[in-house]
Amino acid sequence: MTKRIYVGNLPFSSTEEELQDLFGQYGEVKSVNIIYDRETGRSRGFGFVEMDKESADSAMETLNGNSFGGRTLKVNEARPRW
């Protein structure tokens, strides 16, 4: 079973490849998606990562509050959009 992880406070220059590498240290990454502004094309500073449950739990516990690209990451389980 996979778990979707919210990754907030990303540096605006972050790439999906960098997130793939960062989260890949904790297990297989199924998908990475950085959210971009429709009008400017610039990163909105957050994204989502999908991993299996055990790897996701480990990554969330370890990476939440860690520094990445000079910013403190906010990492937790993604909540569904209403």
Number of C-alpha atoms within 10 A of each C-alpha: 6 13 17 20 22 18 23 19 17 23 17 14 9 15 14 16 10 12 21 18 11 14 21 15 11 18 15 14 20 14 13 20 17 19 15 15 10 9 6 8 9 12 18 17 17 20 21 20 23 22 23 15 15 13 19 24 16 13 21 19 11 12 19 15 14 12 13 16 11 9 13 16 19 17 23 19 16 15 9 6 4 3
